[in-house]
């Protein structure tokens, strides 16, 4: 406060975190190629290996690869199947992931 004025200046700082529709987590994801083509042509949603559901509309090369999708992709089909079965079992029993 300035002496004798009875007023003070408060500076408020904010970070603008607005995000574009459809890329809120800023990752590119693994999706079945046939489903991706259909989604782009028809505007239908897809499900990534990590479980994210969205309608693709952005250039995936602009974003880093989703670490969860990469981990699941690297497991191969059998590894993914086991992972998803384990998750389903934990969900059914009420255990956290």
N, C-alpha and C positions, 0 to 999 in steps of 0.2 A: 504494500500500500504506500502510495506517495504521501509524505508528511503534509498534513494540512488540507488534503483534498477529500478524504473520506471515500475514495474510490480505489479500486485496484483492477488490474487486467489479468484475466485468467486465459491462458492459451490452452485450447483443447486440441489434442492431436488424435487423429483417427486414421486407421489404415483402411483403404477401400478394398474390400474383399469380395466384391460382386463377381459372380462367375457366370459363364455362359451356360445356357440350357444344354444338358446332356453331357457336360464334361466336368461335373462338379468335383470329381476326385482327381482329375488331371492325369489319368493313366490311359494307355492303350491296353486292350484286353484280347485274350485268345477266344475266338468263337469258331464254330464249325464253318468252313468256307461256303458250303452250299446255303447255309442259313444266313450268312452275312450278305451274300448276293441277293437273296430274296428280300432281306430286310432293307437293303439300300434301294432296290427297285420298288418295293411295295410300301415302304415306310412302317414295317412291322417291327416289334421289339425282338431282341435277341438276348440270350443268356450266356454270359461269359463263363469260363471254367471256374472262376472265383465266386460265381453266383450273382454278379451284377447284371441287372436287367435294364436295357435302354434301347432307344432307337438310334442307330449309328447315323451320324451326320457330319462328323469332323474327320480331318485327316489324321489317322492314328500315328503318323510319323512325327507329328508335332509334340507328342507326349512320351514320357518314359514308359516302359513296359511294367504292367502291374506285377509286383513281386509274387503275389499269391497265384496269379495265372501262370507265371513262369515256373514256380515250384510245382504246381499241379501238372503242367505240360511235361516237365522233366521226369515226372514219375511214370509216365506212359499210361496206357489205358488200364492195365491191371492195377497199378498203384493208385490211380484216381478212383477206380471202382472200390478198392479197399478203404480209401480215405473217406469217400462219401458214405459207405456202409457204416463205418465207425461213427461218423457224425450223426447219421440217422439213429444209430443205437443210443448215442448220448442224448440226443434230443428226445427220444421216446422215454428215456429214463429220467429226464429232467436235469441231467448234468450239463454244466456249461461247456461250450466248445473249447 
